[in-house]
Amino acid sequence: MHANRPNQPSPIESVIFEELHRTGACTFEELVRTLPDYSWSQVFLAVDRLSRDGLLQLKRQGRFDYLISIASKNLPACNTSLT
């Protein structure tokens, strides 16, 4: 996180992470629709902060939308051993 930001995520950042853990990657517009307690601007600012901090990944989907996912470094590691 940036030096001027607290280590604790804001309430909206926590909600965004919970939603992405629950549903997986989704477009920005889908995310906005699933968070009716927050305005489009609030979701945009939180996603912007999280992506700049490397916690979310954004991938362009078409001309005007982005696919949002949790950055792979922030996902729990999978145990792939065959023991």
C-alpha positions, 0 to 999 in steps of 0.5 A: 500500500502507499505510504499515505494509506493505512494498512487496513482496507477501507470498507468498500475495498473489503466488500470488493475483495469479498465479492471478487472472492465469491464470484471470481473475475467480473467486469467493472459494470458487473461489480458496480451492479453487485454493490448497490450501497456504493456509487459508481464513483466510489467503486471506481476510486476503490478499484483504482486504488487497489489496482495501483497498489497491485492488489487487483488486476485490470484487463481491458474487455472491449472498448469501454469495460475492464475485467477485474480480478484479484492479483494472483499474488494475493490469491491463496496458494494451491497445493499441487503436490501429489503426495 
